[in-house]
Amino acid sequence: MVELLQDLPIEPDAYALDLLRGVEEHNVEIDELLREYSEHWAVERMPAVDRAVLRLGCYELAHEPDVPTAVVISEAVDLAKQYSTKDSGRFVNGLLARIAEQVRAPSPSA
């Protein structure tokens, strides 16, 4: 995917490149999370936009701890609502919220 960005007429945003590289590097882990928490949805059968948005959100939740959970989920929901099906916002919200509980769970107190 990164190769596709090299042909763009303008330089992509640095954070967008970081996200893309992160999703590519951790794609197996990300898809495993999606499979585990999607409840009866095969990743391959999800609408393409939902799948892409969920992968970005999963990467941010698992590997970008400085980005607040609410921001990750809100941005993903907005993208899904704007570019995918009428039910995609709810689907993305629910799935990323479940994943966030797992990957951003607070550490147990000592």
Biopython code that builds the backbone (N, CA, C, O; Angstrom):
import numpy as np
from Bio.PDB.StructureBuilder import StructureBuilder

atoms = [
    (1, "MET", "N", (0.804, -1.197, 0.000)),
    (1, "MET", "CA", (0.000, 0.000, 0.000)),
    (1, "MET", "C", (0.848, 1.262, 0.000)),
    (1, "MET", "O", (0.491, 2.249, -0.643)),
    (2, "VAL", "N", (1.943, 1.239, 0.700)),
    (2, "VAL", "CA", (2.796, 2.422, 0.765)),
    (2, "VAL", "C", (3.257, 2.815, -0.633)),
    (2, "VAL", "O", (3.442, 3.998, -0.918)),
    (3, "GLU", "N", (3.444, 1.825, -1.508)),
    (3, "GLU", "CA", (3.864, 2.108, -2.881)),
    (3, "GLU", "C", (2.838, 2.982, -3.609)),
    (3, "GLU", "O", (3.207, 3.824, -4.427)),
    (4, "LEU", "N", (1.557, 2.781, -3.311)),
    (4, "LEU", "CA", (0.511, 3.585, -3.936)),
    (4, "LEU", "C", (0.660, 5.061, -3.575)),
    (4, "LEU", "O", (0.394, 5.937, -4.397)),
    (5, "LEU", "N", (1.078, 5.324, -2.369)),
    (5, "LEU", "CA", (1.212, 6.713, -1.927)),
    (5, "LEU", "C", (2.375, 7.427, -2.603)),
    (5, "LEU", "O", (2.381, 8.654, -2.702)),
    (6, "GLN", "N", (3.342, 6.675, -3.062)),
    (6, "GLN", "CA", (4.495, 7.288, -3.711)),
    (6, "GLN", "C", (4.112, 7.962, -5.034)),
    (6, "GLN", "O", (4.818, 8.858, -5.497)),
    (7, "ASP", "N", (3.018, 7.543, -5.634)),
    (7, "ASP", "CA", (2.589, 8.102, -6.914)),
    (7, "ASP", "C", (1.620, 9.280, -6.775)),
    (7, "ASP", "O", (1.135, 9.804, -7.777)),
    (8, "LEU", "N", (1.340, 9.690, -5.552)),
    (8, "LEU", "CA", (0.428, 10.811, -5.349)),
    (8, "LEU", "C", (1.075, 12.119, -5.804)),
    (8, "LEU", "O", (2.292, 12.282, -5.707)),
    (9, "PRO", "N", (0.260, 13.046, -6.298)),
    (9, "PRO", "CA", (0.818, 14.319, -6.776)),
    (9, "PRO", "C", (1.330, 15.230, -5.654)),
    (9, "PRO", "O", (2.124, 16.136, -5.908)),
    (10, "ILE", "N", (0.878, 14.994, -4.413)),
    (10, "ILE", "CA", (1.367, 15.766, -3.273)),
    (10, "ILE", "C", (1.853, 14.805, -2.196)),
    (10, "ILE", "O", (1.449, 13.643, -2.159)),
    (11, "GLU", "N", (2.706, 15.291, -1.338)),
    (11, "GLU", "CA", (3.241, 14.475, -0.241)),
    (11, "GLU", "C", (2.135, 14.198, 0.777)),
    (11, "GLU", "O", (1.488, 15.134, 1.247)),
    (12, "PRO", "N", (1.905, 12.924, 1.128)),
    (12, "PRO", "CA", (0.876, 12.615, 2.122)),
    (12, "PRO", "C", (1.301, 13.126, 3.505)),
    (12, "PRO", "O", (2.486, 13.322, 3.776)),
    (13, "ASP", "N", (0.327, 13.329, 4.351)),
    (13, "ASP", "CA", (0.548, 13.731, 5.732)),
    (13, "ASP", "C", (1.424, 12.691, 6.436)),
    (13, "ASP", "O", (1.236, 11.490, 6.241)),
    (14, "ALA", "N", (2.363, 13.139, 7.240)),
    (14, "ALA", "CA", (3.306, 12.239, 7.917)),
    (14, "ALA", "C", (2.590, 11.256, 8.834)),
    (14, "ALA", "O", (2.953, 10.081, 8.880)),
    (15, "TYR", "N", (1.578, 11.720, 9.564)),
    (15, "TYR", "CA", (0.866, 10.813, 10.465)),
    (15, "TYR", "C", (0.090, 9.763, 9.673)),
    (15, "TYR", "O", (0.008, 8.606, 10.087)),
    (16, "ALA", "N", (-0.476, 10.161, 8.542)),
    (16, "ALA", "CA", (-1.182, 9.197, 7.690)),
    (16, "ALA", "C", (-0.225, 8.102, 7.222)),
    (16, "ALA", "O", (-0.589, 6.927, 7.187)),
    (17, "LEU", "N", (0.986, 8.489, 6.865)),
    (17, "LEU", "CA", (1.994, 7.495, 6.471)),
    (17, "LEU", "C", (2.344, 6.572, 7.630)),
    (17, "LEU", "O", (2.471, 5.361, 7.451)),
    (18, "ASP", "N", (2.497, 7.147, 8.815)),
    (18, "ASP", "CA", (2.791, 6.330, 10.007)),
    (18, "ASP", "C", (1.680, 5.322, 10.252)),
    (18, "ASP", "O", (1.946, 4.160, 10.561)),
    (19, "LEU", "N", (0.436, 5.763, 10.115)),
    (19, "LEU", "CA", (-0.699, 4.850, 10.304)),
    (19, "LEU", "C", (-0.679, 3.732, 9.280)),
    (19, "LEU", "O", (-0.854, 2.562, 9.622)),
    (20, "LEU", "N", (-0.471, 4.087, 8.046)),
    (20, "LEU", "CA", (-0.443, 3.093, 6.977)),
    (20, "LEU", "C", (0.661, 2.067, 7.210)),
    (20, "LEU", "O", (0.439, 0.862, 7.096)),
    (21, "ARG", "N", (1.831, 2.553, 7.532)),
    (21, "ARG", "CA", (2.948, 1.629, 7.807)),
    (21, "ARG", "C", (2.649, 0.750, 9.009)),
    (21, "ARG", "O", (2.954, -0.443, 9.002)),
    (22, "GLY", "N", (2.062, 1.328, 10.029)),
    (22, "GLY", "CA", (1.728, 0.557, 11.226)),
    (22, "GLY", "C", (0.710, -0.531, 10.943)),
    (22, "GLY", "O", (0.849, -1.657, 11.420)),
    (23, "VAL", "N", (-0.315, -0.197, 10.168)),
    (23, "VAL", "CA", (-1.329, -1.193, 9.815)),
    (23, "VAL", "C", (-0.693, -2.312, 8.999)),
    (23, "VAL", "O", (-0.983, -3.486, 9.226)),
    (24, "GLU", "N", (0.167, -1.959, 8.056)),
    (24, "GLU", "CA", (0.852, -2.988, 7.252)),
    (24, "GLU", "C", (1.730, -3.877, 8.126)),
    (24, "GLU", "O", (1.732, -5.099, 7.979)),
    (25, "GLU", "N", (2.467, -3.263, 9.025)),
    (25, "GLU", "CA", (3.398, -4.019, 9.872)),
    (25, "GLU", "C", (2.684, -4.941, 10.848)),
    (25, "GLU", "O", (3.190, -6.015, 11.171)),
    (26, "HIS", "N", (1.513, -4.529, 11.319)),
    (26, "HIS", "CA", (0.792, -5.293, 12.345)),
    (26, "HIS", "C", (-0.498, -5.910, 11.812)),
    (26, "HIS", "O", (-1.413, -6.184, 12.587)),
    (27, "ASN", "N", (-0.584, -6.130, 10.504)),
    (27, "ASN", "CA", (-1.844, -6.570, 9.903)),
    (27, "ASN", "C", (-2.355, -7.900, 10.450)),
    (27, "ASN", "O", (-3.565, -8.071, 10.600)),
    (28, "VAL", "N", (-1.484, -8.826, 10.744)),
    (28, "VAL", "CA", (-1.929, -10.126, 11.268)),
    (28, "VAL", "C", (-2.548, -9.940, 12.649)),
    (28, "VAL", "O", (-3.638, -10.444, 12.919)),
    (29, "GLU", "N", (-1.857, -9.225, 13.512)),
    (29, "GLU", "CA", (-2.355, -8.956, 14.864)),
    (29, "GLU", "C", (-3.691, -8.197, 14.813)),
    (29, "GLU", "O", (-4.622, -8.525, 15.550)),
    (30, "ILE", "N", (-3.779, -7.201, 13.957)),
    (30, "ILE", "CA", (-4.994, -6.388, 13.840)),
    (30, "ILE", "C", (-6.170, -7.242, 13.382)),
    (30, "ILE", "O", (-7.250, -7.169, 13.969)),
    (31, "ASP", "N", (-5.980, -8.039, 12.355)),
    (31, "ASP", "CA", (-7.074, -8.887, 11.870)),
    (31, "ASP", "C", (-7.466, -9.937, 12.898)),
    (31, "ASP", "O", (-8.635, -10.315, 12.966)),
    (32, "GLU", "N", (-6.528, -10.415, 13.695)),
    (32, "GLU", "CA", (-6.871, -11.348, 14.775)),
    (32, "GLU", "C", (-7.770, -10.672, 15.801)),
    (32, "GLU", "O", (-8.738, -11.272, 16.267)),
    (33, "LEU", "N", (-7.462, -9.434, 16.156)),
    (33, "LEU", "CA", (-8.324, -8.687, 17.074)),
    (33, "LEU", "C", (-9.711, -8.505, 16.487)),
    (33, "LEU", "O", (-10.709, -8.698, 17.180)),
    (34, "LEU", "N", (-9.783, -8.137, 15.226)),
    (34, "LEU", "CA", (-11.080, -7.949, 14.585)),
    (34, "LEU", "C", (-11.876, -9.251, 14.564)),
    (34, "LEU", "O", (-13.078, -9.243, 14.830)),
    (35, "ARG", "N", (-11.228, -10.352, 14.254)),
    (35, "ARG", "CA", (-11.922, -11.649, 14.237)),
    (35, "ARG", "C", (-12.428, -12.011, 15.640)),
    (35, "ARG", "O", (-13.553, -12.482, 15.801)),
    (36, "GLU", "N", (-11.591, -11.788, 16.634)),
    (36, "GLU", "CA", (-11.939, -12.168, 18.005)),
    (36, "GLU", "C", (-13.139, -11.386, 18.533)),
    (36, "GLU", "O", (-13.989, -11.954, 19.220)),
    (37, "TYR", "N", (-13.219, -10.107, 18.227)),
    (37, "TYR", "CA", (-14.234, -9.253, 18.829)),
    (37, "TYR", "C", (-15.409, -8.909, 17.922)),
    (37, "TYR", "O", (-16.326, -8.215, 18.361)),
    (38, "SER", "N", (-15.415, -9.365, 16.684)),
    (38, "SER", "CA", (-16.463, -8.952, 15.755)),
    (38, "SER", "C", (-17.764, -9.738, 15.874)),
    (38, "SER", "O", (-18.753, -9.365, 15.243)),
    (39, "GLU", "N", (-17.796, -10.793, 16.646)),
    (39, "GLU", "CA", (-19.028, -11.555, 16.896)),
    (39, "GLU", "C", (-19.801, -11.875, 15.613)),
    (39, "GLU", "O", (-20.681, -11.120, 15.202)),
    (40, "HIS", "N", (-19.470, -12.965, 15.009)),
    (40, "HIS", "CA", (-20.174, -13.502, 13.845)),
    (40, "HIS", "C", (-19.921, -12.751, 12.535)),
    (40, "HIS", "O", (-20.680, -12.909, 11.579)),
    (41, "TRP", "N", (-18.870, -11.942, 12.483)),
    (41, "TRP", "CA", (-18.522, -11.232, 11.251)),
    (41, "TRP", "C", (-17.132, -11.652, 10.813)),
    (41, "TRP", "O", (-16.164, -11.434, 11.541)),
    (42, "ALA", "N", (-17.019, -12.245, 9.650)),
    (42, "ALA", "CA", (-15.709, -12.548, 9.087)),
    (42, "ALA", "C", (-15.109, -11.237, 8.577)),
    (42, "ALA", "O", (-15.796, -10.451, 7.924)),
    (43, "VAL", "N", (-13.855, -11.007, 8.869)),
    (43, "VAL", "CA", (-13.193, -9.775, 8.437)),
    (43, "VAL", "C", (-13.322, -9.613, 6.928)),
    (43, "VAL", "O", (-13.572, -8.511, 6.439)),
    (44, "GLU", "N", (-13.158, -10.681, 6.205)),
    (44, "GLU", "CA", (-13.204, -10.644, 4.741)),
    (44, "GLU", "C", (-14.588, -10.271, 4.208)),
    (44, "GLU", "O", (-14.704, -9.820, 3.068)),
    (45, "ARG", "N", (-15.615, -10.448, 4.995)),
    (45, "ARG", "CA", (-16.990, -10.157, 4.562)),
    (45, "ARG", "C", (-17.461, -8.769, 4.977)),
    (45, "ARG", "O", (-18.537, -8.334, 4.565)),
    (46, "MET", "N", (-16.680, -8.078, 5.779)),
    (46, "MET", "CA", (-17.038, -6.715, 6.182)),
    (46, "MET", "C", (-16.935, -5.793, 4.965)),
    (46, "MET", "O", (-16.104, -6.021, 4.086)),
    (47, "PRO", "N", (-17.769, -4.760, 4.909)),
    (47, "PRO", "CA", (-17.595, -3.785, 3.830)),
    (47, "PRO", "C", (-16.155, -3.256, 3.831)),
    (47, "PRO", "O", (-15.565, -3.056, 4.893)),
    (48, "ALA", "N", (-15.604, -3.035, 2.660)),
    (48, "ALA", "CA", (-14.196, -2.648, 2.532)),
    (48, "ALA", "C", (-13.856, -1.389, 3.328)),
    (48, "ALA", "O", (-12.796, -1.318, 3.950)),
    (49, "VAL", "N", (-14.738, -0.406, 3.313)),
    (49, "VAL", "CA", (-14.468, 0.829, 4.054)),
    (49, "VAL", "C", (-14.464, 0.542, 5.552)),
    (49, "VAL", "O", (-13.591, 1.029, 6.271)),
    (50, "ASP", "N", (-15.419, -0.236, 6.028)),
    (50, "ASP", "CA", (-15.452, -0.593, 7.452)),
    (50, "ASP", "C", (-14.163, -1.299, 7.845)),
    (50, "ASP", "O", (-13.560, -0.993, 8.874)),
    (51, "ARG", "N", (-13.757, -2.231, 7.024)),
    (51, "ARG", "CA", (-12.536, -3.001, 7.301)),
    (51, "ARG", "C", (-11.322, -2.073, 7.386)),
    (51, "ARG", "O", (-10.508, -2.200, 8.301)),
    (52, "ALA", "N", (-11.199, -1.157, 6.454)),
    (52, "ALA", "CA", (-10.060, -0.234, 6.454)),
    (52, "ALA", "C", (-10.096, 0.678, 7.682)),
    (52, "ALA", "O", (-9.071, 0.885, 8.331)),
    (53, "VAL", "N", (-11.262, 1.219, 7.999)),
    (53, "VAL", "CA", (-11.406, 2.100, 9.153)),
    (53, "VAL", "C", (-11.116, 1.334, 10.446)),
    (53, "VAL", "O", (-10.438, 1.849, 11.335)),
    (54, "LEU", "N", (-11.622, 0.124, 10.549)),
    (54, "LEU", "CA", (-11.381, -0.689, 11.739)),
    (54, "LEU", "C", (-9.903, -1.030, 11.899)),
    (54, "LEU", "O", (-9.383, -1.036, 13.015)),
    (55, "ARG", "N", (-9.242, -1.308, 10.814)),
    (55, "ARG", "CA", (-7.805, -1.609, 10.892)),
    (55, "ARG", "C", (-7.026, -0.392, 11.385)),
    (55, "ARG", "O", (-6.134, -0.522, 12.223)),
    (56, "LEU", "N", (-7.357, 0.782, 10.869)),
    (56, "LEU", "CA", (-6.693, 2.003, 11.343)),
    (56, "LEU", "C", (-6.971, 2.222, 12.830)),
    (56, "LEU", "O", (-6.060, 2.513, 13.606)),
    (57, "GLY", "N", (-8.231, 2.079, 13.214)),
    (57, "GLY", "CA", (-8.591, 2.260, 14.623)),
    (57, "GLY", "C", (-7.915, 1.258, 15.535)),
    (57, "GLY", "O", (-7.435, 1.622, 16.609)),
    (58, "CYS", "N", (-7.870, 0.010, 15.123)),
    (58, "CYS", "CA", (-7.188, -1.023, 15.928)),
    (58, "CYS", "C", (-5.714, -0.699, 16.097)),
    (58, "CYS", "O", (-5.159, -0.822, 17.189)),
    (59, "TYR", "N", (-5.087, -0.284, 15.008)),
    (59, "TYR", "CA", (-3.671, 0.065, 15.108)),
    (59, "TYR", "C", (-3.476, 1.205, 16.105)),
    (59, "TYR", "O", (-2.604, 1.135, 16.971)),
    (60, "GLU", "N", (-4.282, 2.245, 15.983)),
    (60, "GLU", "CA", (-4.130, 3.377, 16.901)),
    (60, "GLU", "C", (-4.380, 2.955, 18.343)),
    (60, "GLU", "O", (-3.636, 3.362, 19.235)),
    (61, "LEU", "N", (-5.400, 2.156, 18.590)),
    (61, "LEU", "CA", (-5.692, 1.717, 19.952)),
    (61, "LEU", "C", (-4.547, 0.899, 20.537)),
    (61, "LEU", "O", (-4.188, 1.065, 21.702)),
    (62, "ALA", "N", (-3.984, 0.026, 19.731)),
    (62, "ALA", "CA", (-2.959, -0.888, 20.236)),
    (62, "ALA", "C", (-1.558, -0.296, 20.247)),
    (62, "ALA", "O", (-0.723, -0.706, 21.053)),
    (63, "HIS", "N", (-1.286, 0.667, 19.364)),
    (63, "HIS", "CA", (0.110, 1.103, 19.183)),
    (63, "HIS", "C", (0.338, 2.606, 19.261)),
    (63, "HIS", "O", (1.475, 3.059, 19.127)),
    (64, "GLU", "N", (-0.693, 3.375, 19.469)),
    (64, "GLU", "CA", (-0.554, 4.831, 19.592)),
    (64, "GLU", "C", (-1.194, 5.274, 20.910)),
    (64, "GLU", "O", (-2.259, 5.891, 20.904)),
    (65, "PRO", "N", (-0.554, 4.964, 22.032)),
    (65, "PRO", "CA", (-1.174, 5.234, 23.337)),
    (65, "PRO", "C", (-1.398, 6.715, 23.638)),
    (65, "PRO", "O", (-2.192, 7.045, 24.519)),
    (66, "ASP", "N", (-0.723, 7.601, 22.933)),
    (66, "ASP", "CA", (-0.907, 9.038, 23.174)),
    (66, "ASP", "C", (-2.196, 9.580, 22.546)),
    (66, "ASP", "O", (-2.627, 10.688, 22.867)),
    (67, "VAL", "N", (-2.806, 8.800, 21.654)),
    (67, "VAL", "CA", (-4.073, 9.222, 21.049)),
    (67, "VAL", "C", (-5.193, 8.708, 21.962)),
    (67, "VAL", "O", (-5.321, 7.499, 22.158)),
    (68, "PRO", "N", (-5.998, 9.608, 22.518)),
    (68, "PRO", "CA", (-7.065, 9.179, 23.428)),
    (68, "PRO", "C", (-8.036, 8.194, 22.771)),
    (68, "PRO", "O", (-8.358, 8.309, 21.589)),
    (69, "THR", "N", (-8.482, 7.244, 23.551)),
    (69, "THR", "CA", (-9.413, 6.223, 23.069)),
    (69, "THR", "C", (-10.647, 6.856, 22.433)),
    (69, "THR", "O", (-11.066, 6.451, 21.349)),
    (70, "ALA", "N", (-11.218, 7.833, 23.095)),
    (70, "ALA", "CA", (-12.431, 8.470, 22.571)),
    (70, "ALA", "C", (-12.185, 9.120, 21.209)),
    (70, "ALA", "O", (-13.070, 9.121, 20.353)),
    (71, "VAL", "N", (-10.999, 9.667, 21.007)),
    (71, "VAL", "CA", (-10.673, 10.300, 19.727)),
    (71, "VAL", "C", (-10.565, 9.243, 18.629)),
    (71, "VAL", "O", (-11.098, 9.423, 17.534)),
    (72, "VAL", "N", (-9.878, 8.146, 18.924)),
    (72, "VAL", "CA", (-9.734, 7.064, 17.943)),
    (72, "VAL", "C", (-11.108, 6.584, 17.499)),
    (72, "VAL", "O", (-11.384, 6.483, 16.303)),
    (73, "ILE", "N", (-11.963, 6.292, 18.462)),
    (73, "ILE", "CA", (-13.284, 5.746, 18.143)),
    (73, "ILE", "C", (-14.141, 6.778, 17.416)),
    (73, "ILE", "O", (-14.797, 6.453, 16.427)),
    (74, "SER", "N", (-14.139, 8.003, 17.892)),
    (74, "SER", "CA", (-14.946, 9.053, 17.273)),
    (74, "SER", "C", (-14.550, 9.301, 15.814)),
    (74, "SER", "O", (-15.411, 9.412, 14.941)),
    (75, "GLU", "N", (-13.258, 9.384, 15.563)),
    (75, "GLU", "CA", (-12.793, 9.604, 14.186)),
    (75, "GLU", "C", (-13.166, 8.432, 13.284)),
    (75, "GLU", "O", (-13.578, 8.630, 12.141)),
    (76, "ALA", "N", (-13.021, 7.212, 13.800)),
    (76, "ALA", "CA", (-13.365, 6.030, 13.010)),
    (76, "ALA", "C", (-14.862, 5.999, 12.700)),
    (76, "ALA", "O", (-15.264, 5.697, 11.576)),
    (77, "VAL", "N", (-15.672, 6.311, 13.694)),
    (77, "VAL", "CA", (-17.123, 6.329, 13.492)),
    (77, "VAL", "C", (-17.499, 7.381, 12.452)),
    (77, "VAL", "O", (-18.322, 7.119, 11.574)),
    (78, "ASP", "N", (-16.905, 8.559, 12.546)),
    (78, "ASP", "CA", (-17.192, 9.612, 11.570)),
    (78, "ASP", "C", (-16.835, 9.162, 10.147)),
    (78, "ASP", "O", (-17.607, 9.390, 9.215)),
    (79, "LEU", "N", (-15.681, 8.531, 9.978)),
    (79, "LEU", "CA", (-15.291, 8.041, 8.651)),
    (79, "LEU", "C", (-16.275, 6.992, 8.140)),
    (79, "LEU", "O", (-16.686, 7.024, 6.980)),
    (80, "ALA", "N", (-16.649, 6.062, 9.022)),
    (80, "ALA", "CA", (-17.573, 5.001, 8.618)),
    (80, "ALA", "C", (-18.933, 5.572, 8.226)),
    (80, "ALA", "O", (-19.529, 5.151, 7.235)),
    (81, "LYS", "N", (-19.417, 6.531, 9.007)),
    (81, "LYS", "CA", (-20.710, 7.151, 8.691)),
    (81, "LYS", "C", (-20.664, 7.886, 7.357)),
    (81, "LYS", "O", (-21.616, 7.839, 6.578)),
    (82, "GLN", "N", (-19.568, 8.551, 7.109)),
    (82, "GLN", "CA", (-19.460, 9.361, 5.893)),
    (82, "GLN", "C", (-19.244, 8.520, 4.643)),
    (82, "GLN", "O", (-19.778, 8.843, 3.582)),
    (83, "TYR", "N", (-18.471, 7.452, 4.755)),
    (83, "TYR", "CA", (-18.040, 6.743, 3.546)),
    (83, "TYR", "C", (-18.572, 5.319, 3.397)),
    (83, "TYR", "O", (-18.296, 4.670, 2.388)),
    (84, "SER", "N", (-19.329, 4.815, 4.378)),
    (84, "SER", "CA", (-19.782, 3.434, 4.265)),
    (84, "SER", "C", (-21.303, 3.353, 4.391)),
    (84, "SER", "O", (-22.005, 4.295, 4.024)),
    (85, "THR", "N", (-21.805, 2.259, 4.895)),
    (85, "THR", "CA", (-23.248, 2.019, 4.952)),
    (85, "THR", "C", (-23.896, 2.785, 6.106)),
    (85, "THR", "O", (-23.202, 3.336, 6.961)),
    (86, "LYS", "N", (-25.210, 2.813, 6.123)),
    (86, "LYS", "CA", (-25.925, 3.560, 7.165)),
    (86, "LYS", "C", (-25.727, 2.946, 8.552)),
    (86, "LYS", "O", (-25.862, 3.650, 9.552)),
    (87, "ASP", "N", (-25.416, 1.668, 8.634)),
    (87, "ASP", "CA", (-25.206, 1.014, 9.927)),
    (87, "ASP", "C", (-23.732, 0.926, 10.321)),
    (87, "ASP", "O", (-23.405, 0.428, 11.398)),
    (88, "SER", "N", (-22.860, 1.399, 9.468)),
    (88, "SER", "CA", (-21.428, 1.234, 9.717)),
    (88, "SER", "C", (-20.933, 1.989, 10.945)),
    (88, "SER", "O", (-20.059, 1.495, 11.657)),
    (89, "GLY", "N", (-21.468, 3.160, 11.201)),
    (89, "GLY", "CA", (-21.037, 3.927, 12.370)),
    (89, "GLY", "C", (-21.232, 3.163, 13.658)),
    (89, "GLY", "O", (-20.333, 3.101, 14.496)),
    (90, "ARG", "N", (-22.415, 2.577, 13.816)),
    (90, "ARG", "CA", (-22.703, 1.782, 15.030)),
    (90, "ARG", "C", (-21.820, 0.550, 15.112)),
    (90, "ARG", "O", (-21.307, 0.209, 16.178)),
    (91, "PHE", "N", (-21.649, -0.114, 13.978)),
    (91, "PHE", "CA", (-20.821, -1.317, 13.938)),
    (91, "PHE", "C", (-19.381, -1.000, 14.335)),
    (91, "PHE", "O", (-18.806, -1.693, 15.174)),
    (92, "VAL", "N", (-18.799, 0.031, 13.745)),
    (92, "VAL", "CA", (-17.420, 0.432, 14.036)),
    (92, "VAL", "C", (-17.294, 0.860, 15.496)),
    (92, "VAL", "O", (-16.334, 0.493, 16.173)),
    (93, "ASN", "N", (-18.260, 1.631, 15.976)),
    (93, "ASN", "CA", (-18.238, 2.076, 17.368)),
    (93, "ASN", "C", (-18.214, 0.892, 18.336)),
    (93, "ASN", "O", (-17.373, 0.830, 19.233)),
    (94, "GLY", "N", (-19.129, -0.030, 18.149)),
    (94, "GLY", "CA", (-19.217, -1.178, 19.053)),
    (94, "GLY", "C", (-17.980, -2.046, 19.030)),
    (94, "GLY", "O", (-17.485, -2.466, 20.076)),
    (95, "LEU", "N", (-17.484, -2.314, 17.842)),
    (95, "LEU", "CA", (-16.322, -3.194, 17.710)),
    (95, "LEU", "C", (-15.064, -2.543, 18.283)),
    (95, "LEU", "O", (-14.319, -3.189, 19.021)),
    (96, "LEU", "N", (-14.821, -1.287, 17.959)),
    (96, "LEU", "CA", (-13.629, -0.627, 18.503)),
    (96, "LEU", "C", (-13.736, -0.433, 20.014)),
    (96, "LEU", "O", (-12.722, -0.494, 20.710)),
    (97, "ALA", "N", (-14.928, -0.205, 20.530)),
    (97, "ALA", "CA", (-15.096, -0.075, 21.981)),
    (97, "ALA", "C", (-14.724, -1.381, 22.685)),
    (97, "ALA", "O", (-14.060, -1.358, 23.722)),
    (98, "ARG", "N", (-15.148, -2.516, 22.131)),
    (98, "ARG", "CA", (-14.790, -3.809, 22.724)),
    (98, "ARG", "C", (-13.287, -4.055, 22.647)),
    (98, "ARG", "O", (-12.681, -4.542, 23.602)),
    (99, "ILE", "N", (-12.700, -3.721, 21.528)),
    (99, "ILE", "CA", (-11.257, -3.905, 21.367)),
    (99, "ILE", "C", (-10.498, -2.983, 22.310)),
    (99, "ILE", "O", (-9.494, -3.388, 22.896)),
    (100, "ALA", "N", (-10.965, -1.749, 22.461)),
    (100, "ALA", "CA", (-10.300, -0.794, 23.370)),
    (100, "ALA", "C", (-10.296, -1.312, 24.798)),
    (100, "ALA", "O", (-9.312, -1.131, 25.515)),
    (101, "GLU", "N", (-11.375, -1.954, 25.222)),
    (101, "GLU", "CA", (-11.416, -2.515, 26.575)),
    (101, "GLU", "C", (-10.302, -3.530, 26.783)),
    (101, "GLU", "O", (-9.771, -3.659, 27.886)),
    (102, "GLN", "N", (-9.955, -4.240, 25.736)),
    (102, "GLN", "CA", (-8.910, -5.255, 25.824)),
    (102, "GLN", "C", (-7.509, -4.649, 25.720)),
    (102, "GLN", "O", (-6.663, -4.902, 26.577)),
    (103, "VAL", "N", (-7.258, -3.856, 24.683)),
    (103, "VAL", "CA", (-5.902, -3.403, 24.425)),
    (103, "VAL", "C", (-5.496, -2.184, 25.247)),
    (103, "VAL", "O", (-4.311, -1.878, 25.375)),
    (104, "ARG", "N", (-6.487, -1.495, 25.801)),
    (104, "ARG", "CA", (-6.173, -0.321, 26.630)),
    (104, "ARG", "C", (-6.686, -0.484, 28.042)),
    (104, "ARG", "O", (-6.926, 0.495, 28.749)),
    (105, "ALA", "N", (-6.853, -1.728, 28.444)),
    (105, "ALA", "CA", (-7.342, -1.997, 29.804)),
    (105, "ALA", "C", (-6.349, -1.435, 30.813)),
    (105, "ALA", "O", (-5.140, -1.576, 30.631)),
    (106, "PRO", "N", (-6.839, -0.803, 31.870)),
    (106, "PRO", "CA", (-5.925, -0.296, 32.892)),
    (106, "PRO", "C", (-5.174, -1.425, 33.565)),
    (106, "PRO", "O", (-5.697, -2.525, 33.742)),
    (107, "SER", "N", (-3.946, -1.136, 33.936)),
    (107, "SER", "CA", (-3.133, -2.131, 34.633)),
    (107, "SER", "C", (-3.709, -2.357, 36.019)),
    (107, "SER", "O", (-4.164, -1.415, 36.668)),
    (108, "PRO", "N", (-3.690, -3.618, 36.481)),
    (108, "PRO", "CA", (-4.199, -3.892, 37.828)),
    (108, "PRO", "C", (-3.317, -3.173, 38.866)),
    (108, "PRO", "O", (-2.100, -3.084, 38.705)),
    (109, "SER", "N", (-3.935, -2.680, 39.899)),
    (109, "SER", "CA", (-3.197, -1.986, 40.966)),
    (109, "SER", "C", (-2.316, -2.969, 41.716)),
    (109, "SER", "O", (-2.644, -4.144, 41.879)),
    (110, "ALA", "N", (-1.200, -2.447, 42.160)),
    (110, "ALA", "CA", (-0.274, -3.299, 42.911)),
    (110, "ALA", "C", (-0.679, -3.396, 44.348)),
    (110, "ALA", "O", (-0.014, -4.072, 45.132)),
]
sb = StructureBuilder()
sb.init_structure("model")
sb.init_model(0)
sb.init_chain("A")
sb.init_seg("    ")
for serial, (resi, resn, name, xyz) in enumerate(atoms, 1):
    if name == "N":
        sb.init_residue(resn, " ", resi, " ")
    sb.init_atom(name, np.array(xyz, "f"), 0.0, 1.0, " ", f" {name:<3s}", serial, name[0])
structure = sb.get_structure()
